[in-house]
Amino acid sequence: MLDDNQLRSYALAEIERLVQKHGKNMKDDYPMMSRPDVSLIHHARNILLYDELSYNRGDLEIEHGRLMSTMTAEQKKVYHNY
């Protein structure tokens, strides 16, 4: 879990990455905006990937079964054909 300051820093790091992708940087092109701690840019990706990949397969199977049981016959037909 990230606290508010970490989340803010990671969001700023992501904004900086996106701005750089378009040939700009926050320091020169957006001087009034807060700047991220650049050391967090690599670290942020690792944490966000870990969070995204750390799911519980058992919980997902239970949720899948629960959601499948609420589908209509037509929805199930579409689901199984794709």
Secondary structure as a PSIPRED ss2 file (coil, helix, strand):
# PSIPRED VFORMAT (PSIPRED V4.0)

   1 M C   1.000  0.000  0.000
   2 L C   1.000  0.000  0.000
   3 D C   1.000  0.000  0.000
   4 D H   0.000  1.000  0.000
   5 N H   0.000  1.000  0.000
   6 Q H   0.000  1.000  0.000
   7 L H   0.000  1.000  0.000
   8 R H   0.000  1.000  0.000
   9 S H   0.000  1.000  0.000
  10 Y H   0.000  1.000  0.000
  11 A H   0.000  1.000  0.000
  12 L H   0.000  1.000  0.000
  13 A H   0.000  1.000  0.000
  14 E H   0.000  1.000  0.000
  15 I H   0.000  1.000  0.000
  16 E H   0.000  1.000  0.000
  17 R H   0.000  1.000  0.000
  18 L H   0.000  1.000  0.000
  19 V H   0.000  1.000  0.000
  20 Q H   0.000  1.000  0.000
  21 K H   0.000  1.000  0.000
  22 H C   1.000  0.000  0.000
  23 G C   1.000  0.000  0.000
  24 K C   1.000  0.000  0.000
  25 N C   1.000  0.000  0.000
  26 M H   0.000  1.000  0.000
  27 K H   0.000  1.000  0.000
  28 D H   0.000  1.000  0.000
  29 D H   0.000  1.000  0.000
  30 Y C   1.000  0.000  0.000
  31 P C   1.000  0.000  0.000
  32 M C   1.000  0.000  0.000
  33 M C   1.000  0.000  0.000
  34 S C   1.000  0.000  0.000
  35 R C   1.000  0.000  0.000
  36 P C   1.000  0.000  0.000
  37 D C   1.000  0.000  0.000
  38 V C   1.000  0.000  0.000
  39 S C   1.000  0.000  0.000
  40 L H   0.000  1.000  0.000
  41 I H   0.000  1.000  0.000
  42 H H   0.000  1.000  0.000
  43 H H   0.000  1.000  0.000
  44 A H   0.000  1.000  0.000
  45 R H   0.000  1.000  0.000
  46 N H   0.000  1.000  0.000
  47 I H   0.000  1.000  0.000
  48 L H   0.000  1.000  0.000
  49 L H   0.000  1.000  0.000
  50 Y H   0.000  1.000  0.000
  51 D H   0.000  1.000  0.000
  52 E H   0.000  1.000  0.000
  53 L H   0.000  1.000  0.000
  54 S C   1.000  0.000  0.000
  55 Y C   1.000  0.000  0.000
  56 N C   1.000  0.000  0.000
  57 R H   0.000  1.000  0.000
  58 G H   0.000  1.000  0.000
  59 D H   0.000  1.000  0.000
  60 L H   0.000  1.000  0.000
  61 E H   0.000  1.000  0.000
  62 I H   0.000  1.000  0.000
  63 E H   0.000  1.000  0.000
  64 H H   0.000  1.000  0.000
  65 G H   0.000  1.000  0.000
  66 R H   0.000  1.000  0.000
  67 L H   0.000  1.000  0.000
  68 M H   0.000  1.000  0.000
  69 S C   1.000  0.000  0.000
  70 T C   1.000  0.000  0.000
  71 M C   1.000  0.000  0.000
  72 T C   1.000  0.000  0.000
  73 A H   0.000  1.000  0.000
  74 E H   0.000  1.000  0.000
  75 Q H   0.000  1.000  0.000
  76 K H   0.000  1.000  0.000
  77 K H   0.000  1.000  0.000
  78 V H   0.000  1.000  0.000
  79 Y H   0.000  1.000  0.000
  80 H H   0.000  1.000  0.000
  81 N H   0.000  1.000  0.000
  82 Y C   1.000  0.000  0.000
